[in-house]
Amino acid sequence: MSLDSFNKKKDEEMKENYQATLDDKKKQSSVDFISKISRKESERKRSVTFSITESQLKKMDKKARENGFKNRSEFLASIIDAI
């Protein structure tokens, strides 16, 4: 396991989520919880090829790690989804 897999921001979010779950004031019934889950439609992924510069690739890698993404592909997909 590399040290890149540790992310302070993600750890804090996880801690807050656990705390919210344990907090009696925020406790929900399981029916309410399940009804709020929305399933994202699964879409087939397709491999594509495009060209970018080395410096652009390094920037994308750095930003992906800083923002808790597994890899640059996941980061790029998230950017495209936000458009």
C-alpha positions in Angstrom: 0.0 0.0 0.0 1.4 3.4 -0.9 1.2 6.5 1.2 -0.8 8.1 -1.6 -3.8 6.0 -0.5 -4.0 8.0 2.8 -5.9 11.3 2.5 -6.6 13.6 5.5 -9.7 15.1 3.9 -11.2 11.7 3.2 -10.3 10.6 6.8 -12.1 13.6 8.2 -15.2 12.9 6.1 -15.2 9.3 7.2 -15.0 10.4 10.8 -17.9 12.9 10.4 -20.0 10.2 8.7 -19.4 7.8 11.5 -20.2 10.4 14.1 -23.4 11.4 12.3 -24.4 7.7 12.3 -23.8 7.3 16.0 -25.4 10.6 16.9 -28.9 9.9 18.3 -30.3 13.2 17.0 -29.5 12.2 13.4 -30.6 8.6 13.7 -33.0 7.5 10.9 -35.1 4.4 10.4 -33.7 1.9 7.9 -36.7 2.5 5.6 -36.0 6.2 5.4 -32.3 5.6 4.8 -32.9 3.1 2.0 -35.5 5.3 0.3 -33.0 8.1 0.0 -30.5 6.0 -1.9 -30.5 6.7 -5.6 -28.8 4.3 -7.9 -26.7 5.8 -10.6 -27.4 4.2 -14.0 -24.5 2.0 -15.0 -23.0 2.9 -18.3 -20.5 0.9 -20.2 -17.0 2.4 -20.1 -15.0 2.9 -23.3 -11.3 3.3 -23.6 -10.2 6.4 -25.5 -6.9 7.8 -26.6 -6.0 11.5 -26.7 -2.8 13.6 -26.5 -1.8 16.0 -23.7 1.6 17.4 -22.7 3.7 15.9 -19.9 3.1 19.0 -17.7 -0.7 18.6 -18.2 -0.5 15.0 -17.2 1.6 15.8 -14.1 -0.9 18.5 -13.1 -3.8 16.1 -13.5 -2.1 13.4 -11.4 -1.3 15.9 -8.7 -4.9 17.3 -8.6 -6.3 13.7 -8.6 -4.3 12.7 -5.6 -5.0 16.0 -3.8 -8.7 15.5 -4.2 -8.8 11.9 -3.2 -9.4 10.2 -6.5 -7.9 6.7 -7.1 -6.4 7.7 -10.4 -6.4 10.4 -13.1 -9.0 8.6 -15.2 -11.5 8.8 -12.3 -10.6 12.4 -11.8 -11.1 13.2 -15.5 -14.4 11.4 -15.6 -15.6 13.4 -12.6 -14.6 16.7 -14.4 -16.5 15.6 -17.5 -19.6 14.6 -15.5 -19.6 18.1 -14.0 -19.8 19.8 -17.4 
